[in-house]
Amino acid sequence: MKVLVIWPPDIPTYFNAGHHNTLWETSNYLRKLPYISEVRTVDAGVLSWTWAAVARELVREPDVLAIHNEFDTIQGIKTLIAYCREISPQTRIITFGRASSSIPGFFQRYEIDAIVASGDWEVGIAQFTEWLSGLRQQQDLTGLLLRTPSSGGYINTGQGIYLPAEEWAFPNPPEVPWHQYNRLYQDATLEFSGLSGQRELPITISRGCPMGCSYCLVPPAQGLKERRRSVASILAYADQARQFYEFDYISTYSPTFTLKRDWVLNFAKAIETHPAGYAWKTCTTLHHLDEALVDAMARSRCLRISVGLETLDAGAIALLPKAKRTTENRLQEVARWCRERGVELNCFVMLGMPGQTQEGVAYTFKLVREVGARLRPTAYTPYHELRADMDEETFLSQCRQIVSSEIVEGLSRRDFYRLEFGDRETVLSELVSAVTT
């Protein structure tokens, strides 16, 4: 059985190479299955693919087309489905990704063969291909919405499977277009996740998170229980990747990297003494940091710690889980630890949260700037309010860049987007002046 795993052509609203890891991990997992003879992987979401190149892949007539989905790729998905039905009509189509894990019913309108609705995506695709091969009974499928041609509708095959970390596959280094990913980081003013001018190796560290943020895509896609790779396997993969790609630092892709403190200390010790001298960056919460931990991370060449600050607005902070309801003093403390050790602190901040005011936004932005941290704002998106019957325009607004809910109280829509994308310093000065007068 031949499988084509593809990220459809699109213009990314935001870019994080770690999000694309799942494409390559899924492919390499499928390659290990005895009933799959060929797996081809295409990342057409990095502005280097044309639809003619995609059509050339479809002319090979894959048995299964596995389409990676995100909230900003729906137009590309629709076109890809149309191309596939015209060029290779016998190909069976399945989709997987953060969007279908959050709102699987939305994708039923495209009448594709299967949708990975829950569990790890590679397991859902593997079961679907095994079923098509006649090696698995329909009643043994899990984690899918499966289309039944006889009724024209879908059946839910139940809760999917979350694999233990040791069963995940790493990407196959020779096929990953890391250099193309790095091109998307070159404009530092766009505040994407990479370090501008440096070459990044993203490595998935863990999946799942127990924090319970209602606005987060991790729980529906990866579950509430964290699963984490071993330190040894991560460094072994970095060593393998370095044979094909000279990178400058490792991006540890993890929902809450410092959730397991002892693991992080072991990682820091191992990477500090590793002969390759790898530098790295990570993402976590202020709650899961302490000075000794930051010190160990800095000594092991941690370049940047990103934290989900979200807001310091008293009117909006109740939306956060208790562990993320932080204070000005806490932010100043962590910022000082990082500053004294030469580690960049990067604060993720949300705009448009319920209860947020222009005074609260000004306070949050001003404080982040004063402590010397990098600030990366995004639009608040209420993923917990998604509906399967929403139209495509509403679906596309779930990309964390355009407002999908009410605007901040007292803040014009124009200034909202200037804060997110434009002349932030001017707007912030105006807000601070308005608040203090």
C-alpha positions in Angstrom: 0.0 0.0 0.0 1.3 3.4 -1.0 0.7 6.4 1.3 1.2 10.1 0.5 1.4 12.2 3.7 1.1 15.9 2.9 0.8 19.4 4.4 -1.3 21.2 1.8 0.0 24.4 0.1 -0.9 27.4 2.1 0.5 30.8 3.3 1.2 30.3 7.0 -0.5 32.7 9.4 2.3 32.0 11.9 5.3 29.6 11.7 6.7 27.2 14.2 8.8 24.4 12.7 7.8 22.2 15.7 4.2 22.1 14.5 5.5 20.5 11.3 7.4 17.8 13.2 4.2 15.7 13.4 4.1 15.4 9.6 7.5 13.8 9.5 7.0 11.7 12.7 3.8 10.3 11.3 5.5 9.4 8.0 8.4 7.6 9.7 6.0 5.7 12.0 4.0 4.5 9.0 7.2 3.3 7.3 7.7 0.7 9.9 4.4 -1.0 9.2 4.6 -4.2 7.1 1.5 -3.6 5.1 2.7 -0.2 3.8 5.1 -0.5 0.9 5.8 3.2 0.3 5.5 6.5 2.2 6.1 9.8 0.5 6.0 13.0 2.5 5.4 16.5 1.2 5.4 19.7 3.2 3.8 22.1 0.7 3.2 24.6 3.4 6.6 26.3 3.3 6.1 28.3 0.1 8.2 26.2 -2.1 5.6 24.0 -3.7 3.2 24.6 -6.7 0.0 22.8 -7.4 1.7 21.3 -10.4 4.2 19.7 -8.1 1.4 18.4 -5.9 -0.4 17.0 -9.0 2.8 15.2 -9.9 2.6 13.4 -6.6 -1.0 12.5 -7.1 -0.3 11.1 -10.6 1.7 8.4 -8.8 -1.8 7.2 -7.6 -1.2 6.7 -3.9 -3.6 4.3 -2.2 -4.0 6.7 0.7 -3.7 10.5 0.9 -3.2 11.6 4.5 -3.8 15.4 4.7 -2.4 17.3 7.7 -4.9 20.0 8.8 -4.6 23.3 10.7 -7.2 26.1 11.0 -5.4 28.2 8.4 -5.0 25.5 5.8 -8.7 24.8 4.9 -8.5 26.4 1.5 -5.5 24.3 0.6 -7.2 21.2 1.9 -10.3 21.8 -0.3 -8.2 22.3 -3.4 -6.1 19.2 -2.6 -9.2 17.1 -2.2 -10.5 18.4 -5.6 -7.1 17.6 -7.3 -7.0 14.2 -5.8 -10.6 13.3 -6.9 -9.8 14.4 -10.4 -6.3 13.0 -10.8 -6.4 9.9 -8.7 -10.1 9.1 -7.9 -9.4 5.7 -6.4 -7.2 7.2 -3.7 -8.7 7.1 -0.2 -8.5 10.3 1.8 -8.0 10.7 5.5 -7.2 14.0 7.4 -5.4 14.5 10.7 -4.2 17.4 12.7 -4.9 19.9 15.4 -8.1 21.2 13.8 -9.7 17.8 13.3 -8.8 16.8 16.8 -10.6 19.9 18.1 -13.6 19.8 15.8 -13.7 16.6 13.8 -17.3 17.0 12.7 -16.4 20.1 10.7 -14.6 18.0 8.1 -17.5 15.7 7.3 -18.8 18.3 4.8 -15.9 17.4 2.5 -17.0 13.7 2.3 -13.5 12.3 2.7 -13.1 8.7 3.8 -11.9 9.2 7.3 -11.1 11.8 9.9 -8.7 11.3 12.8 -10.8 12.6 15.7 -8.9 11.5 18.8 -5.7 9.8 19.9 -2.3 10.1 18.3 -2.6 10.9 14.6 -0.2 8.2 13.4 -2.2 5.5 15.1 -5.4 6.7 13.4 -3.8 6.6 10.0 -2.1 3.3 10.6 -5.4 1.7 11.6 -7.2 3.1 8.6 -4.5 1.8 6.2 -4.6 -1.6 8.0 -8.4 -1.7 7.6 -8.1 -0.9 3.9 -5.5 -3.7 3.5 -8.1 -6.2 5.0 -6.0 -6.8 8.1 -8.2 -5.1 10.6 -12.0 -5.4 11.1 -14.1 -2.2 11.1 -15.2 -2.9 14.7 -11.6 -2.8 15.8 -10.9 0.7 14.6 -10.5 3.5 17.1 -10.1 7.3 17.0 -11.8 7.8 13.6 -14.8 9.3 12.1 -15.3 6.7 9.3 -17.4 7.4 6.2 -19.8 4.7 5.3 -20.7 4.9 1.5 -23.9 2.9 2.0 -25.4 5.6 4.2 -23.3 8.6 3.1 -22.7 9.4 6.8 -20.0 8.8 9.3 -19.6 6.5 12.3 -17.6 7.3 15.3 -15.2 4.5 16.2 -14.6 5.7 19.7 -11.6 7.1 21.7 -8.3 6.8 20.0 -5.0 5.5 21.3 -2.2 7.6 22.8 1.1 5.9 22.3 3.9 5.7 24.9 6.7 8.1 24.0 9.1 5.3 23.2 6.9 4.2 20.3 6.9 7.6 18.5 9.0 7.9 15.5 11.6 10.7 15.0 11.6 12.4 11.6 13.8 11.0 8.9 16.6 13.6 8.7 17.4 13.5 5.0 13.9 14.4 3.9 13.0 17.3 6.3 13.4 20.8 4.7 14.9 22.5 7.7 16.6 25.1 5.6 13.3 26.2 4.1 11.8 26.4 7.6 14.7 28.7 8.7 13.9 31.1 5.8 10.5 31.8 7.5 12.4 32.9 10.6 14.6 35.5 8.9 12.3 38.5 9.5 12.7 38.9 13.2 9.9 41.6 13.3 7.3 38.9 12.6 8.2 37.3 16.0 7.9 33.8 14.8 9.2 31.1 17.2 12.7 30.7 15.6 15.9 32.6 16.3 16.4 34.8 13.3 19.7 34.2 11.5 20.3 30.8 13.2 19.5 27.3 12.0 17.0 25.4 14.1 16.5 21.7 14.8 13.0 21.2 16.3 12.7 18.0 18.4 9.4 16.8 19.9 10.1 16.3 23.6 6.6 15.5 24.9 3.0 15.3 24.1 0.0 16.1 26.3 -0.5 18.6 29.1 -2.5 18.6 32.3 -2.6 22.4 32.7 -6.2 22.5 31.4 -6.2 25.8 29.5 -9.6 26.0 27.8 -8.2 28.0 24.9 -5.4 25.5 24.1 -5.3 23.0 21.2 -3.0 20.5 23.1 -5.5 18.7 25.3 -7.9 17.6 22.4 -5.0 16.6 20.2 -2.6 15.0 22.7 -4.5 14.4 25.9 -4.2 15.7 29.4 -1.6 13.1 30.5 1.9 14.1 29.5 4.2 11.6 27.8 7.9 12.4 27.4 10.8 11.0 25.5 14.0 9.9 27.3 16.9 12.3 27.4 19.2 9.7 25.8 16.9 9.3 22.7 16.6 13.1 22.2 20.4 13.6 22.2 20.9 10.5 20.0 18.5 11.9 17.4 20.3 15.3 17.5 23.5 13.5 16.8 21.9 11.6 13.9 20.4 14.8 12.4 23.7 16.6 12.7 25.1 14.2 10.1 22.7 15.6 7.5 22.1 19.2 8.7 24.4 21.7 10.5 22.1 23.4 13.0 22.9 26.1 15.5 20.5 25.2 18.3 17.8 22.7 19.3 14.2 23.8 19.7 12.6 21.6 22.3 9.0 21.2 21.2 6.9 20.5 24.3 3.7 22.0 25.7 5.2 22.6 29.1 8.9 21.7 29.0 9.6 22.1 32.8 6.6 20.2 33.9 8.9 17.4 35.2 11.6 19.2 37.1 13.9 16.2 37.6 13.8 15.3 34.0 14.8 18.8 33.0 17.7 18.7 35.4 18.9 15.5 33.9 18.5 16.9 30.4 20.4 20.0 31.4 23.2 18.0 32.8 23.4 15.7 29.8 23.4 18.4 27.2 25.8 20.6 29.2 28.4 17.8 29.1 27.6 16.5 25.6 30.7 16.9 23.3 28.7 18.6 20.6 28.0 21.6 22.8 24.4 22.0 21.7 22.5 25.2 22.4 18.7 25.1 22.8 15.5 26.9 23.6 12.2 25.9 25.2 8.6 26.8 26.2 7.0 26.5 29.6 5.1 28.5 32.3 6.3 30.9 34.9 4.8 28.6 37.5 7.1 25.7 36.6 10.4 27.7 36.9 12.6 28.4 39.9 16.0 30.0 40.2 18.0 26.7 40.5 16.2 25.3 37.5 16.8 28.4 35.4 20.5 28.3 36.5 20.9 24.7 35.3 19.2 25.5 32.0 21.4 28.5 31.4 24.6 26.5 32.2 23.5 24.0 29.6 23.4 26.8 26.9 19.6 27.5 27.0 19.2 30.6 24.7 15.5 31.4 25.2 12.8 30.5 27.7 9.3 31.2 26.3 6.4 31.4 28.8 2.7 31.6 28.4 2.1 34.7 30.4 -1.2 35.4 28.5 -2.3 38.4 30.6 -1.8 40.3 33.8 -5.2 42.0 33.4 -7.2 41.5 36.7 -10.4 41.4 34.7 -9.2 38.5 32.4 -6.9 36.5 34.6 -9.7 34.3 36.0 -9.9 32.6 32.5 -6.4 31.1 33.2 -5.9 27.9 35.2 -4.8 28.7 38.7 -1.2 27.7 38.1 -0.9 30.4 35.3 -2.5 33.3 37.3 0.8 35.1 37.9 1.7 38.4 39.4 3.9 41.4 38.5 6.4 40.3 41.2 6.7 36.8 39.8 7.3 38.0 36.3 10.0 40.4 37.5 11.6 37.6 39.5 11.8 35.2 36.6 13.0 38.0 34.3 15.8 38.8 36.7 16.9 35.1 36.9 17.0 35.0 33.1 18.7 38.4 32.6 21.4 37.6 35.1 22.3 34.4 33.2 22.0 35.8 29.7 18.8 33.8 28.8 16.2 35.6 26.7 12.7 35.6 28.3 9.9 35.5 25.7 6.4 36.2 26.9 3.3 34.9 25.0 0.5 37.4 25.5 -3.1 37.2 24.3 -5.3 40.0 23.1 -9.1 39.8 23.2 -9.6 37.7 26.3 -13.0 38.0 27.9 -12.9 40.7 30.6 -9.8 42.2 29.2 -9.6 46.1 29.1 -7.3 48.5 27.4 -5.9 49.4 30.9 -5.1 45.7 31.5 -3.5 45.3 28.0 -1.4 48.5 28.6 -0.3 47.2 32.0 0.7 43.8 30.6 2.6 45.1 27.6 4.3 47.8 29.7 5.5 45.5 32.3 6.9 42.9 29.8 8.8 45.7 28.2 10.1 47.1 31.5 11.5 43.7 32.6 13.4 43.4 29.3 11.5 40.4 28.0 10.6 39.7 24.4 6.8 40.0 23.8 4.8 37.9 21.3 1.1 38.8 21.1 -1.6 36.7 19.5 -5.4 37.0 19.3 -7.3 35.0 21.9 -9.2 32.2 20.3 -12.0 30.3 22.2 -11.3 26.8 20.9 -13.7 25.4 23.5 -16.6 27.1 21.7 -16.0 25.5 18.3 -19.0 23.9 16.5 -19.0 21.4 13.7 -21.6 23.4 11.8 -19.6 26.7 11.7 -19.0 28.1 8.3 -15.6 28.2 6.7 -15.1 32.0 7.3 -15.6 31.4 11.0 -13.3 28.4 10.9 -10.6 30.4 9.3 -10.8 33.0 12.0 -9.5 30.4 14.6 -5.9 31.1 13.6 -4.9 33.2 16.6 -4.3 36.3 14.4 -7.7 37.8 13.6 -10.3 38.4 16.2 -12.9 35.6 16.5 -14.6 37.1 19.6 -15.3 40.5 21.1 -12.6 43.1 20.9 -10.8 44.4 24.1 -13.0 46.8 26.1 -12.0 50.4 25.3 -9.6 49.4 22.5 -10.4 50.1 18.9 -10.2 47.3 16.4 -7.5 49.4 14.5 -5.4 49.7 17.7 -5.9 46.0 18.4 -4.2 45.0 15.2 -1.6 47.7 15.5 -0.6 46.2 18.8 -0.5 42.7 17.3 1.2 43.5 14.0 2.0 47.1 13.6 3.3 50.2 15.3 3.2 48.7 18.8 5.3 51.2 20.6 3.2 54.2 19.4 -0.1 52.5 20.4 1.3 51.4 23.7 2.6 54.9 24.5 -0.9 56.2 23.7 -2.5 53.6 25.9 -0.2 54.1 28.9 -0.7 57.9 28.6 -4.5 57.5 28.5 -4.4 55.2 31.5 -2.2 57.5 33.6 -4.0 60.7 32.9 
